[in-house]
Amino acid sequence: MTGWIGIALGDFTGIGPEVALKALAAEAAADDTRYLLIGDAAHVRRLNERLRVRLPLEPYRGAAEEGRFFLHSPASETLPETLSPGSPAAALAALAWLTDGAQRCLRRELDALVTAPVNKESIIRAGHPFIGQTEFLSQLAGTDRTAMMLLGEDDRHRWLRVALATTHVPLKRVADQLSQDKIELVIELAAQSCRDLGLPRARVAVCGLNPHAGEGGQLGDEEQTIITPAIRAAQARGIEVVGPLAADALFYHAYRGDYDAVVAMYHDQGLAPLKMIGFENGVNWTLGLPFIRTSPDHGTAYDIADQGKASPSSMRAAIRLAKQLARERD
């Protein structure tokens, strides 16, 4: 069955629209998936010609239309052709496009949503409180039972899949943000992600928070008071999970295939090793939403925007994962 993938084009003063068009051109022949690009139609058409991608873009009037590549502009007015990087107009438009795509997923008009990068600082400066796309989409969907997973592979197809117990939190506040319930939820979502991917097993390993996983309480007691009880509760529910393990050694074992997913306690603990092996093709996947959402694992890259040299690798990987998950869900 032909599926529908929405792509919210993000901050159009960044590289999101460019990598989306390039990724679609590279992926077009893989299958007969239909795509809805959500953004400023005039800008996308100009970029399509300038990059010489020349995708056959059609205005979107409904799912019954003939064609595969469609454009939808939620706003009635076209954005100015030239805006400074991170301008308030671009930031607010990116939020409108993200909202439109999520609502279409909630109405089941789309099988999955791929989101191009936005700039958190620009959105906040534009007057909108914003933590990140994961949190924004969770609020739109009316759930707080979500988690961020980043996954990627190296050139020998060795994977890391890392779910985060905390996301965009200052390091000095991480311990205060951890709870047994939250860690247990992320373990559950990480195990479910393995099943959603069609993996033969769902072996989850959990990082400690402190060096050497706390050294039996000598370097901190969070492993004993919070993390271990969460692991034991997950084990009692039949989840194949171990830990807490020292993060410095754990990622070596996960990388060689001993575990299928890792739960990290904070952002850089989990994403530094992931980006080391999968920087070009890393994907951000929001676990626990009532719809599929993936995103390239990079930012707006204002420094190379509008130069035609941004790599579409991560966006293409995000599109591929969205399609895979949609097929598995069907």
N, C-alpha and C positions, 0 to 999 in steps of 0.2 A: 504494500500500500504506500502511496506517495504521502510523505509527511510534510508538515509545515514547521520551519525553523524561523523564529523571529530574531533579528539582530538589531538591538538598540545601539545606535552609532556613537554614543558617548559625547565627549567634549570635542566639537568639530574643529577647534583650534589646535587639537593634538593629532595624533596619528591614527585614531580609531577608524574613521571612514576609509583612510588609505589602506590599512591592513585588512579591513573587511572586504573591500573590493578585490584586492589581490588574492586573498584567501578563497573567495568564492570563485574567482577565475581558475584557480588551481584545482579546486575541488569539484567543479561543475560536472566533469565527465564521470565522477565516481558512481553516481546513481541519479535518480530522478526526483530528489528532494526539492521542495519548493521553498523559497526564501522570501521573507518580508523584511525589508530594510526600513527601520523606523528612524527618521531623521529629517533633515532639511532637503527636500527633493531637488531643488535647484542646485544646491551645493554638490550633492552626490552626482548629479548629471554632469556638471562641469568637471568634477574630479575624474569621473569615469572616462571622459574624453581626454583629459590632460595626461592621465596615466596610460592611455591607450589600452585600457582593459576592455572597454567596449562590451560590457555585459548588456544583454537585451533587456533593459529595465523598463517595466511597465507600471503605470499608475495602478494602485490597488483599489479595486471597487468591490471586492468580495472573493470568497474562496472558490467561486464557480468560474472565475476568469481563466482564460487560456494563458499559458506561459509558466515560467518558473521563477523569475526574478522581479520582485515588485517593490515599489516605493510607497511609503506612507508618511505624510507630514502631519503630525497631530495639531500643530499650530496653523492658524489661517494665514499668518503673515510670514513671508520669507525673511530669513535672517540676512543682515548685511553681508555682502560678498567678502568683505575684509573686516576681521575683528582681531584685536590684540590677543595673544595667548592668555588663556584663563580669564577672559572677559566675563562679566556678570551675565550678559546675554547668552553666551555659550554655555555657561555653567547651569543656568536655569533651564535652558532648552534641553540639555543632557538629562536633567531630572524628569522633565516632561516626557521625553522619549522612553526613559527607563520605566516610568509609571505606565505609559501606554502599553509597552510590551508585557509587563507583569499582569496588567488587567486582562489582556487578551489571553494570556496563559490561564489565568483563573477562570475565564469564561470558556476555556478549552478550544479557543480558536487557533491556538498554536500548540504544537507538541513539545516545544522547548524554547528557551530564550537564551541567546548568547549576548553578553553585554560588553561593549567596547569600554575602554578606560574613561573614567571621569577624574576630575581633580578635586580632592576633598577640600583643600584650602580655598580654591576658587568658589566652591559652592557655599562654604561658610561665609566668605567675604560678600557673597551676593545676598546674604541675609537668611540662609536656610540652615537650621541646625542639622548636622550631618556627621555620622561616624564612619560610614562606609556603605558600599552597595549591599553587602551581606545583611547588615542591620536594617537598611532601608527597605529591602525586599521582604525581610522577615516581618517588619511592621505592616507593610502593605498586605501581606498574606495573613496577618492576624495570628502569628505564632512566635514564640520565643524558643521553640525546641529545634533550633538549627545550629549548624556548625560549619566552619570553613574548612574545606579540604583542598590542599594543593597536591597535584600529582604530575609526574613527568618521567621520562625515560632517557637513558643515555644512548650513545650510538650503537651499543650492543643489546639494546632492548631490555635493559635492567631498570626496573621501576622503583620509584619511591612514591608512597601515598601517605600523606601526612595530614591528620586532622588536628585542629587546634582547640585546646580547652579554653583559651582566652585569645582575643584577636588584637584589636588596636588599643592596647592598654599600656600606659607608661610602666617601665620595668619595676619601679618602686611600688607599684600597686598590684602587681600580678598575684602575689600570695593572698592578698585580701579578696581578690576576685575569684579565687578558686573555691569550689565547694564539692562535697561528695556527689550531690545530685548532678551538677554540671558535668563532672568528669565521667560519671556513669552514663549520662546521656551521650557524650561524645564517643565513648567506647561503643555504645549501642549503634550509633549512626555510622561509625567507622566499619563495624562488622557488616551492617546492612549495605554499605557502599560496595563491599567486596562481592556480595550476592548480586547487587544491581549490575555490577560489571561482568557477571557470569564467571567469576573465578571459582576454581574447584574447592577452595577453602577460604575461610575468613579468620586468619590468625592475626590477632591484634596484640601489639606490644606497647606498653605505656611507659613514657619517660618519667623519671623523677624530676622534681623541681630543682633540687639542690645538687651541687657537685657530688658525684659518687652516690647519687640517690639518697643523700643525707647521712651516709656513714652510720646507720643505726641510730639516728637522732643526734649525732654529734655535730652535724652541719645544718641542722634544721629538722623540725618534726613534722612538716607537711606530708611527707611520705607515709608516716605512721598514722597521723590523725585524719587525713583527708583522702589521699590517693589510694592507699591499700584498702580501706573499707569500700571504696568505689569499685575497685577491681574484684574484690571478693563478692560483692553484690552482683556484678555482671557475670562472674563465673557461676554463681548459684542459679542464674537464669539460663545457663547453657552456652554462654558466649566463650569462645576459645581465646582467652586473653591472659597475658602474663605481665608482671611488673610489680612495683615500679623498678625500672632498670636505669642504670647510669646512661645518660643520653649520649655521651661521647663514644661509648662502645655500641650502644643499641643501633645507631644508624649504620654502622658497618655491617651488622648482622642482617638488618632489614635490606640493605643494598644488595647483599649476596643472595637474598631470597628466602631467608629463614622466617620472615614475617610478611604478611600481605598488606598490613597497614600499621601506621604508628600514630599514637596519640601524644602530641607534644603539649607542654604546659603553657608555652607562650610563643609569640610570633616568631622571633628570630631563632629560638631553639629549634623549631621545626623547619623554617623556610631557608635557613642558610645551607644545610645539607641538600635540600631539594633543589635549590637554584644552582648549587655546585654541579649537579649531574644533569639537570634539565632546564637550564636557563633559557634556551631557545624555544623549547616546546612545552613549558610548564602551563598547566591549566588550573584555574580556580573554579571549584565546584561547590555550590552551596548545598550541604546535606540537610535534609529535613523539611525543605519547602514542599508545598503541595504541587509544585511543578518543577521541571528540570531547568536549572540555570547554571551555565558555565561562562567563563570569561578568560581571556588571555591573561597570563601572569606578568603583566608589565603595566607601566603607567602611560600618561599622555605623551611623554617624550617631546615636550615643546621644542627642544633644541634641534630636532630633526624634522619637525612637522612641515608639511608642504614642500618637501624637497624630493619626494619620490623614492627615498632610499630606505624606508622602514621595512623590516622583515615581517612577513605575514605568518611566520612559522607557528607562533603561539596562538594566534587567532585561528589558524587552520586546525590546530590540535583541539581548540575549544569547540569548533564546529563539528569536528569528527566525534568528539566525546558526546556532544549533545545528540547527534544522530544515533550513536551506539546506544545510549541510555533510552532514547525514544523507542528504538527497535526492541530492546530488552523489556521495556514496560509494556509494549503491545503484546 
